[in-house]
């Protein structure tokens, strides 16, 4: 059976070159996986896998021939022509049009504007009556300094905070499990209220 291996390799390579791998992509992927497994095998297992691969390749070739010989209706032909035209136009666009650097510039500009808006909104909420060690005042002051020292770091920091806020909202809605409901974890003990002194 090992003499049939190049034939199987050649058939798969020829079908891929003719883009017949798109006819039944799942079956084609299975055939390629079986081919790789047979190449990695030895002895009796290799002979069994080679025989199975040849049988499946023959069946796949028959399906390809049947689909090529099947009568094409006017609607099917129009659909196939439209899809072929769309595919050709897309491949032409992909090869002739380079990546848009303006899009990257737009994303960068949008991130900077969004960050600036978030900083303005945060600093506007700064408590005016807080002392110098008030945690809210310290957070607002730190965000302002971060924007002056490293705007890029501030963008990443605010994106991180946004993600954490989003996850907290998902958890509160019940979409995400809470930390206490993790399997194998004991429920949290209720906290005692502090007694007034």
N, CA, C and O atoms as a DFTB+ gen file, in Angstrom:
788 C
 N C O
     1  1       0.806      -1.206       0.000
     2  2       0.000       0.000       0.000
     3  2       0.843       1.260       0.000
     4  3       0.373       2.307      -0.445
     5  1       2.088       1.189       0.492
     6  2       2.916       2.375       0.564
     7  2       3.184       2.955      -0.801
     8  3       3.471       4.146      -0.929
     9  1       3.093       2.108      -1.848
    10  2       3.268       2.622      -3.195
    11  2       2.148       3.552      -3.610
    12  3       2.313       4.341      -4.540
    13  1       0.992       3.472      -2.926
    14  2      -0.140       4.340      -3.249
    15  2      -0.055       5.697      -2.570
    16  3      -0.842       6.585      -2.900
    17  1       0.875       5.896      -1.627
    18  2       0.954       7.159      -0.892
    19  2       1.185       8.349      -1.798
    20  3       0.470       9.343      -1.672
    21  1       2.169       8.298      -2.722
    22  2       2.348       9.476      -3.577
    23  2       1.102       9.799      -4.376
    24  3       0.813      10.970      -4.624
    25  1       0.346       8.762      -4.790
    26  2      -0.879       9.012      -5.539
    27  2      -1.889       9.770      -4.670
    28  3      -2.539      10.705      -5.138
    29  1      -2.015       9.364      -3.409
    30  2      -2.948      10.057      -2.507
    31  2      -2.483      11.476      -2.250
    32  3      -3.290      12.405      -2.265
    33  1      -1.178      11.657      -2.012
    34  2      -0.645      13.006      -1.802
    35  2      -0.879      13.878      -3.025
    36  3      -1.281      15.036      -2.914
    37  1      -0.617      13.294      -4.209
    38  2      -0.790      14.054      -5.448
    39  2      -2.252      14.431      -5.685
    40  3      -2.555      15.539      -6.127
    41  1      -3.159      13.487      -5.382
    42  2      -4.588      13.789      -5.587
    43  2      -5.036      14.949      -4.699
    44  3      -5.718      15.866      -5.158
    45  1      -4.647      14.900      -3.433
    46  2      -5.033      15.983      -2.523
    47  2      -4.414      17.311      -2.949
    48  3      -5.079      18.346      -2.918
    49  1      -3.146      17.283      -3.346
    50  2      -2.478      18.511      -3.787
    51  2      -3.120      19.050      -5.059
    52  3      -3.274      20.262      -5.214
    53  1      -3.495      18.155      -5.969
    54  2      -4.134      18.591      -7.214
    55  2      -5.499      19.206      -6.921
    56  3      -5.839      20.244      -7.490
    57  1      -6.276      18.592      -6.054
    58  2      -7.591      19.155      -5.708
    59  2      -7.440      20.522      -5.053
    60  3      -8.214      21.438      -5.329
    61  1      -6.443      20.655      -4.188
    62  2      -6.222      21.953      -3.542
    63  2      -5.811      22.994      -4.582
    64  3      -6.278      24.131      -4.529
    65  1      -4.954      22.627      -5.515
    66  2      -4.525      23.560      -6.559
    67  2      -5.692      23.993      -7.441
    68  3      -5.726      25.128      -7.915
    69  1      -6.650      23.089      -7.662
    70  2      -7.833      23.407      -8.469
    71  2      -8.939      24.048      -7.631
    72  3     -10.031      24.313      -8.132
    73  1      -8.651      24.290      -6.367
    74  2      -9.589      24.869      -5.402
    75  2     -10.838      24.012      -5.220
    76  3     -11.918      24.518      -4.914
    77  1     -10.669      22.713      -5.411
    78  2     -11.772      21.787      -5.164
    79  2     -11.892      21.444      -3.690
    80  3     -12.825      20.753      -3.282
    81  1     -10.937      21.932      -2.882
    82  2     -11.041      21.726      -1.443
    83  2     -12.191      22.530      -0.858
    84  3     -12.619      22.264       0.265
    85  1     -12.705      23.520      -1.609
    86  2     -13.841      24.324      -1.149
    87  2     -15.179      23.639      -1.400
    88  3     -16.202      24.060      -0.861
    89  1     -15.177      22.580      -2.218
    90  2     -16.425      21.873      -2.531
    91  2     -17.044      21.273      -1.270
    92  3     -18.237      21.437      -1.017
    93  1     -16.234      20.587      -0.494
    94  2     -16.667      20.017       0.786
    95  2     -15.506      20.183       1.759
    96  3     -14.736      19.248       1.977
    97  1     -15.380      21.391       2.351
    98  2     -14.190      21.670       3.157
    99  2     -14.021      20.754       4.362
   100  3     -12.892      20.451       4.750
   101  1     -15.111      20.311       4.956
   102  2     -15.005      19.434       6.130
   103  2     -14.439      18.081       5.717
   104  3     -13.532      17.556       6.363
   105  1     -14.983      17.515       4.630
   106  2     -14.485      16.228       4.148
   107  2     -13.029      16.335       3.712
   108  3     -12.230      15.435       3.969
   109  1     -12.688      17.440       3.050
   110  2     -11.312      17.612       2.594
   111  2     -10.356      17.718       3.781
   112  3      -9.263      17.152       3.745
   113  1     -10.751      18.426       4.817
   114  2      -9.918      18.537       6.015
   115  2      -9.750      17.163       6.674
   116  3      -8.680      16.834       7.186
   117  1     -10.831      16.366       6.652
   118  2     -10.746      15.015       7.212
   119  2      -9.770      14.161       6.407
   120  3      -8.980      13.408       6.978
   121  1      -9.826      14.279       5.073
   122  2      -8.917      13.515       4.221
   123  2      -7.460      13.907       4.482
   124  3      -6.584      13.043       4.541
   125  1      -7.204      15.200       4.639
   126  2      -5.842      15.647       4.919
   127  2      -5.367      15.155       6.293
   128  3      -4.211      14.764       6.454
   129  1      -6.267      15.179       7.274
   130  2      -5.896      14.694       8.610
   131  2      -5.600      13.201       8.577
   132  3      -4.656      12.735       9.215
   133  1      -6.410      12.451       7.833
   134  2      -6.177      11.011       7.707
   135  2      -4.857      10.747       6.981
   136  3      -4.131       9.814       7.324
   137  1      -4.553      11.570       5.981
   138  2      -3.291      11.439       5.266
   139  2      -2.104      11.672       6.219
   140  3      -1.137      10.911       6.204
   141  1      -2.185      12.720       7.038
   142  2      -1.100      13.006       7.985
   143  2      -0.944      11.869       8.999
   144  3       0.169      11.481       9.354
   145  1      -2.079      11.349       9.453
   146  2      -2.001      10.257      10.438
   147  2      -1.399       9.011       9.808
   148  3      -0.611       8.311      10.444
   149  1      -1.762       8.731       8.569
   150  2      -1.202       7.559       7.889
   151  2       0.300       7.722       7.673
   152  3       1.054       6.757       7.795
   153  1       0.737       8.937       7.353
   154  2       2.170       9.171       7.146
   155  2       2.953       8.991       8.443
   156  3       4.118       8.593       8.416
   157  1       2.329       9.278       9.561
   158  2       3.012       9.150      10.848
   159  2       2.957       7.726      11.393
   160  3       3.608       7.421      12.392
   161  1       2.187       6.853      10.747
   162  2       2.011       5.485      11.238
   163  2       2.954       4.526      10.517
   164  3       3.555       4.864       9.497
   165  1       3.067       3.302      11.084
   166  2       3.949       2.281      10.514
   167  2       3.254       0.933      10.592
   168  3       2.324       0.742      11.375
   169  1       3.713       0.012       9.777
   170  2       3.273      -1.376       9.853
   171  2       1.823      -1.570       9.465
   172  3       1.326      -0.970       8.512
   173  1       1.146      -2.434      10.239
   174  2      -0.233      -2.808       9.928
   175  2      -1.180      -1.605      10.012
   176  3      -2.098      -1.476       9.202
   177  1      -0.953      -0.733      10.989
   178  2      -1.808       0.456      11.106
   179  2      -1.689       1.320       9.859
   180  3      -2.686       1.862       9.381
   181  1      -0.484       1.450       9.333
   182  2      -0.269       2.257       8.126
   183  2      -1.033       1.656       6.947
   184  3      -1.642       2.385       6.164
   185  1      -1.001       0.332       6.822
   186  2      -1.703      -0.317       5.705
   187  2      -3.208      -0.115       5.820
   188  3      -3.878       0.128       4.816
   189  1      -3.746      -0.213       7.035
   190  2      -5.186      -0.016       7.236
   191  2      -5.576       1.431       6.911
   192  3      -6.576       1.679       6.237
   193  1      -4.778       2.374       7.398
   194  2      -5.088       3.783       7.136
   195  2      -4.934       4.134       5.659
   196  3      -5.709       4.930       5.128
   197  1      -3.939       3.546       4.992
   198  2      -3.780       3.772       3.553
   199  2      -4.985       3.264       2.776
   200  3      -5.483       3.930       1.867
   201  1      -5.448       2.067       3.149
   202  2      -6.616       1.501       2.461
   203  2      -7.848       2.368       2.690
   204  3      -8.614       2.626       1.761
   205  1      -8.033       2.812       3.916
   206  2      -9.189       3.674       4.235
   207  2      -9.094       5.000       3.483
   208  3     -10.094       5.503       2.971
   209  1      -7.891       5.560       3.419
   210  2      -7.693       6.819       2.712
   211  2      -7.988       6.666       1.230
   212  3      -8.638       7.531       0.641
   213  1      -7.524       5.584       0.613
   214  2      -7.785       5.365      -0.813
   215  2      -9.281       5.232      -1.078
   216  3      -9.790       5.773      -2.059
   217  1      -9.986       4.511      -0.203
   218  2     -11.435       4.355      -0.359
   219  2     -12.131       5.714      -0.267
   220  3     -12.998       6.031      -1.083
   221  1     -11.752       6.505       0.720
   222  2     -12.369       7.821       0.891
   223  2     -12.005       8.773      -0.244
   224  3     -12.829       9.586      -0.662
   225  1     -10.775       8.676      -0.743
   226  2     -10.377       9.519      -1.877
   227  2     -11.177       9.172      -3.126
   228  3     -11.588      10.062      -3.871
   229  1     -11.399       7.872      -3.357
   230  2     -12.199       7.467      -4.507
   231  2     -13.636       7.967      -4.381
   232  3     -14.226       8.431      -5.357
   233  1     -14.195       7.870      -3.177
   234  2     -15.562       8.353      -2.952
   235  2     -15.638       9.870      -3.137
   236  3     -16.604      10.382      -3.703
   237  1     -14.623      10.580      -2.661
   238  2     -14.605      12.036      -2.814
   239  2     -14.466      12.416      -4.291
   240  3     -15.101      13.365      -4.753
   241  1     -13.637      11.676      -5.028
   242  2     -13.486      11.931      -6.468
   243  2     -14.795      11.693      -7.196
   244  3     -15.132      12.434      -8.119
   245  1     -15.544      10.663      -6.794
   246  2     -16.847      10.391      -7.421
   247  2     -17.826      11.517      -7.135
   248  3     -18.586      11.914      -8.018
   249  1     -17.818      12.040      -5.907
   250  2     -18.712      13.161      -5.582
   251  2     -18.339      14.409      -6.379
   252  3     -19.214      15.141      -6.841
   253  1     -17.041      14.647      -6.537
   254  2     -16.605      15.799      -7.326
   255  2     -17.042      15.660      -8.779
   256  3     -17.490      16.627      -9.396
   257  1     -16.909      14.447      -9.324
   258  2     -17.308      14.216     -10.712
   259  2     -18.816      14.359     -10.873
   260  3     -19.291      14.903     -11.870
   261  1     -19.576      13.864      -9.877
   262  2     -21.037      13.970      -9.952
   263  2     -21.489      15.416      -9.864
   264  3     -22.427      15.816     -10.554
   265  1     -20.840      16.193      -9.034
   266  2     -21.245      17.596      -8.927
   267  2     -20.850      18.383     -10.165
   268  3     -21.528      19.342     -10.534
   269  1     -19.755      17.984     -10.814
   270  2     -19.353      18.669     -12.053
   271  2     -20.280      18.307     -13.197
   272  3     -20.511      19.132     -14.082
   273  1     -20.829      17.071     -13.203
   274  2     -21.697      16.623     -14.278
   275  2     -23.160      16.962     -14.028
   276  3     -23.988      16.810     -14.927
   277  1     -23.495      17.417     -12.824
   278  2     -24.888      17.717     -12.493
   279  2     -25.385      18.878     -13.337
   280  3     -24.642      19.827     -13.589
   281  1     -26.658      18.809     -13.784
   282  2     -27.189      19.915     -14.574
   283  2     -27.298      21.172     -13.722
   284  3     -27.682      21.117     -12.554
   285  1     -26.963      22.270     -14.309
   286  2     -26.978      23.547     -13.600
   287  2     -28.206      24.325     -14.042
   288  3     -28.386      24.598     -15.228
   289  1     -29.046      24.680     -13.080
   290  2     -30.231      25.464     -13.405
   291  2     -29.826      26.913     -13.633
   292  3     -28.715      27.326     -13.302
   293  1     -30.743      27.664     -14.200
   294  2     -30.460      29.071     -14.486
   295  2     -30.208      29.832     -13.191
   296  3     -29.295      30.655     -13.126
   297  1     -31.010      29.564     -12.157
   298  2     -30.847      30.266     -10.882
   299  2     -29.511      29.889     -10.235
   300  3     -28.807      30.747      -9.701
   301  1     -29.170      28.599     -10.290
   302  2     -27.905      28.166      -9.715
   303  2     -26.732      28.779     -10.469
   304  3     -25.749      29.206      -9.862
   305  1     -26.841      28.821     -11.788
   306  2     -25.768      29.405     -12.593
   307  2     -25.602      30.880     -12.277
   308  3     -24.478      31.370     -12.171
   309  1     -26.732      31.607     -12.124
   310  2     -26.664      33.028     -11.806
   311  2     -26.033      33.235     -10.436
   312  3     -25.222      34.141     -10.250
   313  1     -26.409      32.389      -9.477
   314  2     -25.835      32.492      -8.132
   315  2     -24.350      32.205      -8.165
   316  3     -23.558      32.916      -7.546
   317  1     -23.969      31.152      -8.893
   318  2     -22.551      30.799      -8.980
   319  2     -21.759      31.898      -9.668
   320  3     -20.640      32.211      -9.261
   321  1     -22.348      32.492     -10.726
   322  2     -21.667      33.592     -11.408
   323  2     -21.498      34.783     -10.481
   324  3     -20.445      35.420     -10.459
   325  1     -22.553      35.084      -9.710
   326  2     -22.469      36.208      -8.776
   327  2     -21.406      35.965      -7.718
   328  3     -20.622      36.857      -7.393
   329  1     -21.386      34.739      -7.179
   330  2     -20.389      34.415      -6.167
   331  2     -18.978      34.429      -6.747
   332  3     -18.035      34.877      -6.094
   333  1     -18.838      33.935      -7.981
   334  2     -17.523      33.955      -8.614
   335  2     -17.065      35.383      -8.859
   336  3     -15.896      35.714      -8.663
   337  1     -18.013      36.241      -9.298
   338  2     -17.665      37.640      -9.528
   339  2     -17.279      38.317      -8.220
   340  3     -16.303      39.067      -8.163
   341  1     -18.057      38.046      -7.164
   342  2     -17.756      38.629      -5.863
   343  2     -16.405      38.142      -5.348
   344  3     -15.617      38.929      -4.822
   345  1     -16.139      36.846      -5.498
   346  2     -14.862      36.305      -5.058
   347  2     -13.698      36.893      -5.836
   348  3     -12.651      37.200      -5.266
   349  1     -13.887      37.051      -7.156
   350  2     -12.819      37.634      -7.971
   351  2     -12.597      39.097      -7.604
   352  3     -11.460      39.560      -7.527
   353  1     -13.698      39.823      -7.377
   354  2     -13.569      41.232      -7.011
   355  2     -12.884      41.372      -5.660
   356  3     -12.057      42.261      -5.459
   357  1     -13.242      40.477      -4.732
   358  2     -12.628      40.554      -3.401
   359  2     -11.138      40.245      -3.462
   360  3     -10.332      40.921      -2.823
   361  1     -10.768      39.199      -4.249
   362  2      -9.351      38.860      -4.342
   363  2      -8.586      39.960      -5.066
   364  3      -7.429      40.229      -4.742
   365  1      -9.234      40.606      -6.055
   366  2      -8.585      41.716      -6.752
   367  2      -8.387      42.883      -5.797
   368  3      -7.326      43.507      -5.783
   369  1      -9.409      43.177      -4.997
   370  2      -9.300      44.277      -4.035
   371  2      -8.224      43.978      -3.006
   372  3      -7.451      44.861      -2.635
   373  1      -8.173      42.735      -2.547
   374  2      -7.179      42.388      -1.531
   375  2      -5.765      42.521      -2.080
   376  3      -4.841      42.888      -1.354
   377  1      -5.597      42.217      -3.383
   378  2      -4.246      42.274      -3.931
   379  2      -3.871      43.663      -4.407
   380  3      -2.691      44.015      -4.399
   381  1      -4.864      44.477      -4.831
   382  2      -4.518      45.790      -5.383
   383  2      -4.572      46.899      -4.347
   384  3      -3.847      47.887      -4.467
   385  1      -5.406      46.760      -3.345
   386  2      -5.524      47.826      -2.353
   387  2      -4.693      47.490      -1.123
   388  3      -4.900      46.443      -0.509
   389  1      -3.782      48.336      -0.763
   390  2      -2.976      48.069       0.435
   391  2      -3.785      48.348       1.689
   392  3      -4.888      48.890       1.626
   393  1      -3.229      47.975       2.812
   394  2      -3.863      48.281       4.094
   395  2      -3.959      49.796       4.247
   396  3      -3.070      50.532       3.820
   397  1      -5.026      50.240       4.848
   398  2      -5.265      51.678       4.962
   399  2      -4.565      52.242       6.193
   400  3      -4.973      51.958       7.319
   401  1      -3.525      53.031       5.994
   402  2      -2.870      53.632       7.158
   403  2      -3.761      54.664       7.829
   404  3      -3.616      54.935       9.021
   405  1      -4.696      55.247       7.053
   406  2      -5.606      56.233       7.643
   407  2      -6.488      55.582       8.701
   408  3      -6.882      56.226       9.673
   409  1      -6.795      54.299       8.507
   410  2      -7.624      53.606       9.491
   411  2      -6.887      53.484      10.827
   412  3      -7.478      53.673      11.890
   413  1      -5.612      53.170      10.763
   414  2      -4.815      53.089      11.991
   415  2      -4.715      54.464      12.649
   416  3      -4.791      54.579      13.872
   417  1      -4.543      55.507      11.832
   418  2      -4.487      56.859      12.380
   419  2      -5.822      57.233      13.012
   420  3      -5.864      57.861      14.070
   421  1      -6.921      56.841      12.352
   422  2      -8.243      57.134      12.896
   423  2      -8.446      56.438      14.242
   424  3      -8.966      57.039      15.182
   425  1      -8.034      55.169      14.334
   426  2      -8.176      54.432      15.598
   427  2      -7.357      55.086      16.704
   428  3      -7.813      55.208      17.841
   429  1      -6.144      55.505      16.357
   430  2      -5.293      56.164      17.348
   431  2      -5.917      57.472      17.807
   432  3      -5.955      57.765      19.002
   433  1      -6.406      58.256      16.853
   434  2      -7.035      59.536      17.186
   435  2      -8.287      59.316      18.038
   436  3      -8.522      60.037      19.007
   437  1      -9.094      58.304      17.661
   438  2     -10.310      58.024      18.415
   439  2      -9.974      57.618      19.851
   440  3     -10.649      58.051      20.785
   441  1      -8.943      56.795      20.039
   442  2      -8.542      56.373      21.388
   443  2      -8.082      57.574      22.210
   444  3      -8.389      57.667      23.398
   445  1      -7.343      58.496      21.581
   446  2      -6.881      59.683      22.298
   447  2      -8.056      60.578      22.691
   448  3      -8.107      61.082      23.813
   449  1      -9.004      60.777      21.764
   450  2     -10.180      61.603      22.084
   451  2     -11.033      60.964      23.176
   452  3     -11.534      61.650      24.067
   453  1     -11.192      59.661      23.097
   454  2     -11.989      58.962      24.107
   455  2     -11.334      59.084      25.481
   456  3     -12.007      59.336      26.480
   457  1     -10.019      58.903      25.517
   458  2      -9.288      59.017      26.780
   459  2      -9.407      60.424      27.343
   460  3      -9.647      60.603      28.537
   461  1      -9.238      61.425      26.480
   462  2      -9.345      62.809      26.943
   463  2     -10.738      63.087      27.493
   464  3     -10.875      63.763      28.512
   465  1     -11.765      62.578      26.836
   466  2     -13.130      62.758      27.330
   467  2     -13.351      62.085      28.671
   468  3     -14.000      62.647      29.553
   469  1     -12.807      60.871      28.830
   470  2     -12.959      60.166      30.095
   471  2     -12.221      60.890      31.217
   472  3     -12.716      60.963      32.342
   473  1     -11.031      61.429      30.911
   474  2     -10.277      62.157      31.932
   475  2     -11.037      63.411      32.336
   476  3     -11.144      63.717      33.524
   477  1     -11.568      64.143      31.351
   478  2     -12.349      65.346      31.684
   479  2     -13.551      65.001      32.547
   480  3     -13.846      65.691      33.522
   481  1     -14.240      63.929      32.182
   482  2     -15.421      63.518      32.954
   483  2     -15.019      63.108      34.374
   484  3     -15.714      63.443      35.333
   485  1     -13.921      62.398      34.511
   486  2     -13.460      61.962      35.830
   487  2     -13.037      63.141      36.693
   488  3     -13.395      63.222      37.868
   489  1     -12.267      64.061      36.095
   490  2     -11.791      65.208      36.861
   491  2     -12.929      66.155      37.235
   492  3     -12.844      66.863      38.239
   493  1     -13.995      66.168      36.431
   494  2     -15.147      67.009      36.762
   495  2     -15.875      66.466      37.993
   496  3     -16.551      67.217      38.696
   497  1     -15.739      65.171      38.253
   498  2     -16.409      64.556      39.399
   499  2     -15.556      64.606      40.659
   500  3     -15.952      64.069      41.694
   501  1     -14.414      65.232      40.587
   502  2     -13.515      65.303      41.729
   503  2     -14.184      66.041      42.890
   504  3     -14.740      67.122      42.694
   505  1     -14.136      65.471      44.097
   506  2     -14.771      66.147      45.235
   507  2     -13.999      67.416      45.600
   508  3     -12.773      67.411      45.707
   509  1     -14.737      68.476      45.783
   510  2     -14.084      69.756      46.101
   511  2     -13.791      69.892      47.595
   512  3     -12.914      70.663      47.985
   513  1     -14.520      69.147      48.437
   514  2     -14.339      69.297      49.872
   515  2     -13.441      68.212      50.491
   516  3     -13.326      68.128      51.713
   517  1     -12.805      67.381      49.647
   518  2     -11.944      66.318      50.166
   519  2     -10.605      66.873      50.591
   520  3     -10.104      67.840      50.016
   521  1     -10.039      66.261      51.589
   522  2      -8.732      66.679      52.073
   523  2      -7.623      66.129      51.182
   524  3      -7.909      65.438      50.205
   525  1      -6.378      66.420      51.498
   526  2      -5.262      66.000      50.646
   527  2      -5.050      64.493      50.614
   528  3      -4.445      63.981      49.672
   529  1      -5.533      63.771      51.623
   530  2      -5.383      62.320      51.640
   531  2      -6.691      61.591      51.357
   532  3      -6.784      60.380      51.557
   533  1      -7.680      62.307      50.903
   534  2      -8.949      61.698      50.519
   535  2      -8.686      60.791      49.301
   536  3      -8.047      61.213      48.337
   537  1      -9.184      59.545      49.351
   538  2      -8.877      58.583      48.289
   539  2      -9.401      59.051      46.932
   540  3      -8.729      58.854      45.920
   541  1     -10.567      59.658      46.887
   542  2     -11.101      60.147      45.613
   543  2     -10.228      61.254      45.044
   544  3      -9.963      61.280      43.842
   545  1      -9.780      62.166      45.894
   546  2      -8.910      63.249      45.446
   547  2      -7.595      62.675      44.921
   548  3      -7.080      63.132      43.901
   549  1      -7.053      61.676      45.618
   550  2      -5.800      61.062      45.189
   551  2      -5.949      60.351      43.844
   552  3      -5.067      60.435      42.989
   553  1      -7.053      59.661      43.666
   554  2      -7.288      58.970      42.395
   555  2      -7.394      59.972      41.260
   556  3      -6.790      59.776      40.205
   557  1      -8.153      61.043      41.457
   558  2      -8.316      62.047      40.407
   559  2      -6.987      62.746      40.105
   560  3      -6.671      63.007      38.944
   561  1      -6.225      63.043      41.128
   562  2      -4.924      63.680      40.931
   563  2      -3.973      62.739      40.174
   564  3      -3.225      63.182      39.302
   565  1      -4.002      61.447      40.509
   566  2      -3.142      60.464      39.845
   567  2      -3.504      60.333      38.367
   568  3      -2.622      60.240      37.514
   569  1      -4.789      60.325      38.072
   570  2      -5.215      60.233      36.669
   571  2      -4.751      61.459      35.891
   572  3      -4.299      61.335      34.752
   573  1      -4.859      62.625      36.487
   574  2      -4.373      63.838      35.829
   575  2      -2.874      63.783      35.574
   576  3      -2.421      64.146      34.489
   577  1      -2.110      63.343      36.541
   578  2      -0.655      63.237      36.377
   579  2      -0.291      62.170      35.345
   580  3       0.637      62.345      34.556
   581  1      -1.034      61.067      35.363
   582  2      -0.765      59.998      34.413
   583  2      -0.958      60.490      32.982
   584  3      -0.195      60.136      32.084
   585  1      -1.993      61.314      32.780
   586  2      -2.226      61.877      31.454
   587  2      -1.103      62.804      31.022
   588  3      -0.778      62.877      29.837
   589  1      -0.495      63.527      31.993
   590  2       0.615      64.427      31.658
   591  2       1.903      63.653      31.389
   592  3       2.646      63.974      30.461
   593  1       2.160      62.636      32.203
   594  2       3.436      61.917      32.113
   595  2       3.437      60.887      30.985
   596  3       4.390      60.828      30.208
   597  1       2.388      60.077      30.882
   598  2       2.350      59.003      29.889
   599  2       0.925      58.811      29.371
   600  3       0.178      57.997      29.913
   601  1       0.543      59.544      28.338
   602  2      -0.808      59.410      27.794
   603  2      -1.125      58.001      27.293
   604  3      -2.258      57.536      27.419
   605  1      -0.122      57.318      26.723
   606  2      -0.365      55.963      26.220
   607  2      -0.693      55.012      27.372
   608  3      -1.581      54.169      27.253
   609  1       0.031      55.154      28.490
   610  2      -0.252      54.306      29.646
   611  2      -1.650      54.600      30.189
   612  3      -2.374      53.693      30.600
   613  1      -2.017      55.881      30.184
   614  2      -3.352      56.249      30.651
   615  2      -4.432      55.596      29.790
   616  3      -5.446      55.138      30.316
   617  1      -4.222      55.548      28.463
   618  2      -5.190      54.886      27.574
   619  2      -5.349      53.425      27.957
   620  3      -6.469      52.926      28.067
   621  1      -4.222      52.733      28.162
   622  2      -4.279      51.323      28.545
   623  2      -4.930      51.146      29.917
   624  3      -5.708      50.215      30.122
   625  1      -4.612      52.033      30.849
   626  2      -5.174      51.947      32.187
   627  2      -6.689      52.128      32.153
   628  3      -7.421      51.379      32.799
   629  1      -7.159      53.128      31.393
   630  2      -8.603      53.367      31.311
   631  2      -9.323      52.223      30.601
   632  3     -10.448      51.876      30.963
   633  1      -8.672      51.633      29.582
   634  2      -9.274      50.463      28.930
   635  2      -9.394      49.307      29.917
   636  3     -10.390      48.584      29.911
   637  1      -8.386      49.132      30.760
   638  2      -8.418      48.088      31.783
   639  2      -9.544      48.341      32.784
   640  3     -10.273      47.420      33.153
   641  1      -9.682      49.590      33.220
   642  2     -10.745      49.936      34.165
   643  2     -12.113      49.725      33.519
   644  3     -13.036      49.235      34.171
   645  1     -12.251      50.088      32.245
   646  2     -13.510      49.851      31.533
   647  2     -13.854      48.373      31.495
   648  3     -15.003      47.990      31.714
   649  1     -12.852      47.541      31.216
   650  2     -13.094      46.099      31.175
   651  2     -13.520      45.570      32.538
   652  3     -14.427      44.741      32.626
   653  1     -12.877      46.039      33.594
   654  2     -13.269      45.607      34.937
   655  2     -14.686      46.044      35.282
   656  3     -15.448      45.287      35.883
   657  1     -15.039      47.281      34.895
   658  2     -16.400      47.769      35.158
   659  2     -17.421      46.949      34.378
   660  3     -18.495      46.632      34.890
   661  1     -17.082      46.612      33.142
   662  2     -17.980      45.810      32.315
   663  2     -18.172      44.420      32.929
   664  3     -19.292      43.910      32.974
   665  1     -17.083      43.808      33.400
   666  2     -17.194      42.494      34.027
   667  2     -18.023      42.556      35.305
   668  3     -18.788      41.637      35.596
   669  1     -17.873      43.641      36.072
   670  2     -18.666      43.791      37.292
   671  2     -20.149      43.898      36.964
   672  3     -20.980      43.306      37.653
   673  1     -20.490      44.649      35.916
   674  2     -21.892      44.762      35.504
   675  2     -22.433      43.407      35.062
   676  3     -23.569      43.057      35.382
   677  1     -21.618      42.638      34.323
   678  2     -22.053      41.315      33.879
   679  2     -22.299      40.403      35.078
   680  3     -23.245      39.614      35.080
   681  1     -21.447      40.512      36.095
   682  2     -21.601      39.682      37.282
   683  2     -22.844      40.084      38.064
   684  3     -23.555      39.224      38.585
   685  1     -23.111      41.388      38.149
   686  2     -24.288      41.843      38.878
   687  2     -25.585      41.416      38.180
   688  3     -26.594      41.158      38.837
   689  1     -25.549      41.343      36.846
   690  2     -26.734      40.904      36.100
   691  2     -26.937      39.398      36.176
   692  3     -28.003      38.890      35.827
   693  1     -25.908      38.683      36.635
   694  2     -26.008      37.233      36.715
   695  2     -25.487      36.534      35.479
   696  3     -25.581      35.311      35.380
   697  1     -24.940      37.279      34.535
   698  2     -24.386      36.669      33.330
   699  2     -23.123      35.896      33.647
   700  3     -22.893      34.819      33.097
   701  1     -22.305      36.442      34.531
   702  2     -21.084      35.766      34.975
   703  2     -21.292      35.247      36.387
   704  3     -21.970      35.889      37.188
   705  1     -20.717      34.090      36.702
   706  2     -20.847      33.602      38.075
   707  2     -20.026      34.471      39.021
   708  3     -18.995      35.033      38.652
   709  1     -20.512      34.560      40.234
   710  2     -19.776      35.333      41.228
   711  2     -18.596      34.523      41.734
   712  3     -18.535      33.310      41.537
   713  1     -17.668      35.191      42.383
   714  2     -16.477      34.524      42.896
   715  2     -16.863      33.496      43.954
   716  3     -16.211      32.461      44.087
   717  1     -17.908      33.779      44.695
   718  2     -18.324      32.870      45.759
   719  2     -18.988      31.609      45.224
   720  3     -19.031      30.590      45.914
   721  1     -19.511      31.672      43.987
   722  2     -20.213      30.512      43.450
   723  2     -19.295      29.594      42.666
   724  3     -19.774      28.670      42.009
   725  1     -17.981      29.821      42.716
   726  2     -17.032      28.965      42.015
   727  2     -17.072      27.574      42.628
   728  3     -17.217      27.441      43.843
   729  1     -16.945      26.517      41.792
   730  2     -17.001      25.159      42.344
   731  2     -15.826      24.893      43.269
   732  3     -14.696      25.297      42.996
   733  1     -16.111      24.206      44.366
   734  2     -15.075      23.858      45.322
   735  2     -14.702      24.990      46.263
   736  3     -13.733      24.876      47.012
   737  1     -15.440      26.055      46.235
   738  2     -15.108      27.196      47.083
   739  2     -16.204      27.356      48.131
   740  3     -17.394      27.314      47.818
   741  1     -15.795      27.534      49.338
   742  2     -16.761      27.717      50.428
   743  2     -17.386      29.109      50.313
   744  3     -16.708      30.064      49.935
   745  1     -18.656      29.224      50.633
   746  2     -19.287      30.542      50.567
   747  2     -18.618      31.515      51.536
   748  3     -18.128      31.128      52.597
   749  1     -18.612      32.763      51.147
   750  2     -17.972      33.792      51.976
   751  2     -18.757      33.983      53.264
   752  3     -19.985      33.902      53.278
   753  1     -18.036      34.236      54.334
   754  2     -18.688      34.490      55.611
   755  2     -19.249      35.907      55.600
   756  3     -18.615      36.826      55.081
   757  1     -20.420      36.080      56.166
   758  2     -20.959      37.446      56.206
   759  2     -20.106      38.320      57.116
   760  3     -19.616      37.876      58.154
   761  1     -19.946      39.534      56.715
   762  2     -19.135      40.477      57.508
   763  2     -19.968      41.042      58.646
   764  3     -21.159      41.319      58.501
   765  1     -19.308      41.199      59.770
   766  2     -20.007      41.769      60.912
   767  2     -19.963      43.298      60.804
   768  3     -18.968      43.885      60.377
   769  1     -21.026      43.891      61.187
   770  2     -21.070      45.360      61.202
   771  2     -20.179      45.860      62.323
   772  3     -20.135      45.285      63.411
   773  1     -19.490      46.912      62.044
   774  2     -18.613      47.511      63.073
   775  2     -19.456      48.190      64.126
   776  3     -20.404      48.918      63.832
   777  1     -19.094      47.940      65.310
   778  2     -19.862      48.608      66.399
   779  2     -19.348      50.022      66.554
   780  3     -18.142      50.262      66.494
   781  1     -20.265      50.966      66.755
   782  2     -19.845      52.344      66.933
   783  2     -19.107      52.497      68.259
   784  3     -19.456      51.850      69.246
   785  1     -18.101      53.340      68.279
   786  2     -17.297      53.537      69.482
   787  2     -17.757      54.746      70.236
   788  3     -17.196      55.072      71.282
